[in-house]
């Protein structure tokens, strides 16, 4: 419904703004907890904020896609982005882009072909992107090793 769409867009904007605003703290919290504790006296607050954002994402997507599919949507874009990105900012941007592209194409395909569940179609699109990036990564790795 239109109310669901408004809720999803609002939650997405809120999470995106919070992720951009607290990017440095979230990166420290996620990748180097010891250094984060030394640098940040608000470590507990940062951890709670990151958990709250994950909760918002999961709860918003749960109604649309289901528990297993929302977990796949959190993991697959990040895994695909990790194959081609060397730094965290590029990884986050690429992961978000893969998620948006997967959601857009999956939703369009589901609307065009009757009887295909939207959530499953979105995850299959994300997996297709992951498989494509995995193949590119393997080819590039092979070329680098063999000269």
C-alpha positions as CSV (number, residue, x, y, z in Angstrom):
1,X,0.0,0.0,0.0
2,X,1.0,3.6,-0.2
3,X,1.4,3.8,3.6
4,X,3.9,0.9,3.4
5,X,5.8,2.8,0.7
6,X,5.9,6.0,2.8
7,X,7.1,4.0,5.8
8,X,9.9,2.3,3.8
9,X,11.1,5.5,2.2
10,X,11.0,7.4,5.5
11,X,12.9,4.6,7.3
12,X,15.4,4.5,4.5
13,X,16.0,8.2,4.6
14,X,16.4,8.2,8.4
15,X,18.8,5.3,8.3
16,X,20.8,6.8,5.5
17,X,21.2,10.2,7.2
18,X,22.2,8.5,10.5
19,X,24.7,6.3,8.7
20,X,26.3,9.3,7.0
21,X,26.3,11.4,10.2
22,X,27.9,8.8,12.3
23,X,30.0,7.1,9.6
24,X,33.3,7.4,11.4
25,X,32.0,6.1,14.7
26,X,30.2,3.2,13.1
27,X,33.3,2.1,11.2
28,X,35.4,2.3,14.4
29,X,32.8,0.4,16.3
30,X,32.5,-2.3,13.6
31,X,36.1,-2.9,12.7
32,X,38.3,-1.9,15.7
33,X,36.5,-2.0,19.0
34,X,39.6,-1.5,21.1
35,X,40.6,1.7,19.2
36,X,37.0,2.8,19.3
37,X,37.0,2.5,23.1
38,X,40.1,4.6,23.3
39,X,38.9,7.3,20.9
40,X,35.2,7.5,21.8
41,X,33.8,7.9,25.3
42,X,30.3,7.4,23.9
43,X,31.1,3.9,22.7
44,X,28.0,2.4,24.3
45,X,25.8,5.0,22.7
46,X,27.3,4.3,19.3
47,X,26.8,0.6,19.7
48,X,23.1,1.2,20.6
49,X,22.6,3.5,17.7
50,X,24.1,1.0,15.3
51,X,21.9,-1.8,16.7
52,X,18.8,0.5,16.5
53,X,19.5,1.2,12.8
54,X,19.8,-2.5,12.1
55,X,16.6,-3.1,14.0
56,X,14.8,-0.4,11.9
57,X,16.1,-1.9,8.7
58,X,15.0,-5.4,9.6
59,X,11.6,-4.4,11.0
60,X,10.8,-2.2,8.0
61,X,11.8,-4.9,5.5
62,X,10.3,-7.8,7.5
63,X,6.7,-7.0,6.4
64,X,7.7,-6.8,2.7
65,X,10.2,-9.7,2.3
66,X,10.2,-11.9,5.4
67,X,13.0,-12.8,7.9
68,X,15.2,-14.9,5.7
69,X,15.0,-12.6,2.7
70,X,15.8,-9.5,4.8
71,X,18.9,-11.1,6.2
72,X,19.9,-12.0,2.6
73,X,19.4,-8.4,1.6
74,X,21.7,-7.3,4.4
75,X,24.4,-9.8,3.6
76,X,24.5,-10.2,-0.2
77,X,25.0,-6.6,-1.3
78,X,27.8,-6.2,1.3
79,X,29.5,-9.4,0.2
80,X,29.3,-8.4,-3.5
81,X,30.7,-4.9,-2.7
82,X,33.5,-6.4,-0.7
83,X,34.7,-8.3,-3.8
84,X,35.4,-5.1,-5.7
85,X,36.1,-2.4,-3.1
86,X,39.3,-1.7,-1.2
87,X,38.1,1.0,1.3
88,X,35.1,1.3,3.6
89,X,33.5,4.4,2.0
90,X,33.5,2.8,-1.5
91,X,32.2,-0.5,0.1
92,X,29.3,1.2,1.8
93,X,28.3,3.2,-1.3
94,X,28.6,0.2,-3.6
95,X,26.7,-2.0,-1.2
96,X,23.9,0.5,-1.0
97,X,23.8,0.9,-4.8
98,X,23.6,-2.9,-5.2
99,X,20.8,-3.0,-2.7
100,X,18.8,-0.3,-4.5
101,X,19.4,-1.8,-8.0
102,X,18.4,-5.3,-6.7
103,X,15.2,-3.9,-5.1
104,X,14.3,-1.9,-8.2
105,X,14.9,-4.6,-10.7
106,X,13.4,-7.3,-8.5
107,X,10.2,-5.3,-7.9
108,X,9.8,-4.5,-11.6
109,X,10.3,-8.1,-12.5
110,X,7.8,-9.2,-9.9
111,X,5.2,-6.7,-11.1
112,X,5.7,-7.7,-14.7
113,X,5.6,-11.5,-14.2
114,X,2.5,-12.5,-12.3
115,X,3.0,-15.0,-9.5
116,X,6.6,-14.3,-8.7
117,X,7.0,-13.2,-5.0
118,X,8.7,-9.7,-4.8
119,X,11.1,-10.5,-1.9
120,X,12.4,-13.7,-3.6
121,X,12.8,-11.8,-6.9
122,X,14.8,-9.0,-5.2
123,X,17.1,-11.5,-3.5
124,X,17.6,-13.4,-6.7
125,X,18.6,-10.1,-8.4
126,X,21.1,-9.4,-5.6
127,X,22.5,-12.9,-5.9
128,X,22.9,-12.5,-9.7
129,X,24.9,-9.3,-9.1
130,X,27.0,-11.1,-6.5
131,X,27.7,-14.0,-8.9
132,X,28.6,-11.5,-11.6
133,X,31.0,-9.6,-9.3
134,X,32.4,-12.9,-8.0
135,X,33.3,-14.0,-11.6
136,X,34.9,-10.6,-12.3
137,X,36.9,-10.9,-9.1
138,X,38.0,-14.4,-9.9
139,X,39.1,-13.3,-13.4
140,X,40.9,-10.3,-12.1
141,X,42.6,-12.3,-9.4
142,X,43.7,-14.9,-12.0
143,X,45.1,-12.3,-14.3
144,X,47.0,-10.6,-11.5
145,X,48.5,-14.0,-10.4
146,X,49.4,-15.1,-13.8
147,X,50.8,-11.9,-15.1
